[in-house]
Amino acid sequence: CVFQDRGKRIAREIASLENNLPLSESNSIFVCVEESRCDIMKVLITGPDQTPYQNGCFEFDLFFPVGYPFAPPKMTFLTTNGGELRFNPNLYQDGKVCLSILNTWEGRPEEKWNPYCSLLQLLVSIQALIFVKEPYFNEPGFEKYMCTERGQHLSRNYNQQLRHATLQVAVLEQLRNAGDYFQDVVYQHVWLKRDSIIQQAQKCMNEAMLIKTTSSKGEDRKLLYASDSDALSLNVVAQTVESVNRELCKLEKWIAKRKDPLLLKTIAS
């Protein structure tokens, strides 16, 4: 009986997503359901504009456990560059997603999962609470520094690292290694956002050049990288920017082969 209720609830959740998932030029949520296993999903969230995650494609696995809907879905974050990157204090290198609604973080009772919570509510919560303008302050205890000069300085440094990591891993590596589930979504997203991505790449270059000039080091790198990384060196950033430009050229050829009138129009423009 519990299993049947679980299956019916999952079916209703999937049906409710079709016309309710956020879909905009700034940021969107995409879901892919296994045909043979409706309790397993792939989720792709694009980084919102005006955040360090802008233009990135961030992928999750989602599973409905046997106890659903009394127990929350299980989610694993996949865009970690092989366990090297922690894109947010709420996203761990091992894939753990730390949020009250998933019961993976302590929170007020009303913030925790209950049978009346929906899958849509969960996905929108991840988008709204994790992919934010100043993720540095998501780290427990750091919010008290939000209005201080020191806190803002550290937040800017953290965002600078995130912008390059987003470009390198959530844009470039997604282009190179997009799986079958979201390949078309990733390709079309990056193509439609290409001008913004080029500007993002130039901003990363400018920031790397400033670091080299001032001999300043990124602080609190441990929040982002699992190991001591030189990811913001001018040479590394320059290689990333060059690779992005090269992949965009390849992507234009892919778009042309698709012969999609709307996409072909963007090439002409």
ChimeraX attribute file (.defattr): number of C-alpha atoms within 10 A of each C-alpha:
attribute: neighborCount
match mode: 1-to-1
recipient: residues
	/A:1	6
	/A:2	11
	/A:3	11
	/A:4	9
	/A:5	12
	/A:6	19
	/A:7	18
	/A:8	11
	/A:9	15
	/A:10	19
	/A:11	13
	/A:12	13
	/A:13	14
	/A:14	17
	/A:15	11
	/A:16	14
	/A:17	16
	/A:18	10
	/A:19	8
	/A:20	10
	/A:21	16
	/A:22	16
	/A:23	12
	/A:24	10
	/A:25	12
	/A:26	14
	/A:27	18
	/A:28	18
	/A:29	22
	/A:30	18
	/A:31	20
	/A:32	15
	/A:33	15
	/A:34	11
	/A:35	9
	/A:36	7
	/A:37	9
	/A:38	15
	/A:39	20
	/A:40	17
	/A:41	18
	/A:42	18
	/A:43	21
	/A:44	23
	/A:45	22
	/A:46	26
	/A:47	24
	/A:48	21
	/A:49	17
	/A:50	11
	/A:51	16
	/A:52	27
	/A:53	28
	/A:54	26
	/A:55	29
	/A:56	30
	/A:57	29
	/A:58	24
	/A:59	22
	/A:60	17
	/A:61	17
	/A:62	18
	/A:63	17
	/A:64	20
	/A:65	15
	/A:66	15
	/A:67	12
	/A:68	21
	/A:69	22
	/A:70	14
	/A:71	15
	/A:72	24
	/A:73	22
	/A:74	17
	/A:75	19
	/A:76	19
	/A:77	20
	/A:78	20
	/A:79	25
	/A:80	23
	/A:81	16
	/A:82	10
	/A:83	14
	/A:84	16
	/A:85	23
	/A:86	25
	/A:87	27
	/A:88	24
	/A:89	18
	/A:90	21
	/A:91	21
	/A:92	22
	/A:93	22
	/A:94	15
	/A:95	20
	/A:96	16
	/A:97	23
	/A:98	20
	/A:99	21
	/A:100	17
	/A:101	23
	/A:102	20
	/A:103	18
	/A:104	16
	/A:105	14
	/A:106	13
	/A:107	12
	/A:108	9
	/A:109	10
	/A:110	9
	/A:111	15
	/A:112	17
	/A:113	21
	/A:114	17
	/A:115	10
	/A:116	8
	/A:117	15
	/A:118	19
	/A:119	19
	/A:120	16
	/A:121	12
	/A:122	17
	/A:123	18
	/A:124	16
	/A:125	15
	/A:126	18
	/A:127	19
	/A:128	11
	/A:129	13
	/A:130	22
	/A:131	23
	/A:132	21
	/A:133	17
	/A:134	17
	/A:135	22
	/A:136	24
	/A:137	20
	/A:138	15
	/A:139	12
	/A:140	10
	/A:141	8
	/A:142	12
	/A:143	14
	/A:144	10
	/A:145	14
	/A:146	16
	/A:147	9
	/A:148	10
	/A:149	10
	/A:150	11
	/A:151	17
	/A:152	16
	/A:153	12
	/A:154	18
	/A:155	22
	/A:156	17
	/A:157	17
	/A:158	22
	/A:159	19
	/A:160	18
	/A:161	24
	/A:162	23
	/A:163	21
	/A:164	27
	/A:165	28
	/A:166	23
	/A:167	27
	/A:168	23
	/A:169	20
	/A:170	26
	/A:171	27
	/A:172	24
	/A:173	18
	/A:174	22
	/A:175	20
	/A:176	12
	/A:177	9
	/A:178	17
	/A:179	11
	/A:180	8
	/A:181	15
	/A:182	18
	/A:183	15
	/A:184	12
	/A:185	15
	/A:186	22
	/A:187	21
	/A:188	15
	/A:189	19
	/A:190	22
	/A:191	19
	/A:192	16
	/A:193	16
	/A:194	16
	/A:195	11
	/A:196	15
	/A:197	22
	/A:198	16
	/A:199	11
	/A:200	20
	/A:201	23
	/A:202	15
	/A:203	15
	/A:204	25
	/A:205	23
	/A:206	14
	/A:207	19
	/A:208	24
	/A:209	18
	/A:210	13
	/A:211	16
	/A:212	14
	/A:213	9
	/A:214	9
	/A:215	9
	/A:216	10
	/A:217	13
	/A:218	18
	/A:219	14
	/A:220	14
	/A:221	18
	/A:222	13
	/A:223	16
	/A:224	24
	/A:225	21
	/A:226	15
	/A:227	10
	/A:228	9
	/A:229	12
	/A:230	14
	/A:231	18
	/A:232	22
	/A:233	16
	/A:234	19
	/A:235	14
	/A:236	16
	/A:237	25
	/A:238	18
	/A:239	12
	/A:240	22
	/A:241	23
	/A:242	12
	/A:243	15
	/A:244	22
	/A:245	16
	/A:246	12
	/A:247	16
	/A:248	19
	/A:249	11
	/A:250	12
	/A:251	17
	/A:252	16
	/A:253	11
	/A:254	13
	/A:255	17
	/A:256	14
	/A:257	10
	/A:258	10
	/A:259	11
	/A:260	10
	/A:261	9
	/A:262	8
	/A:263	16
	/A:264	15
	/A:265	11
	/A:266	12
	/A:267	13
	/A:268	6
	/A:269	5
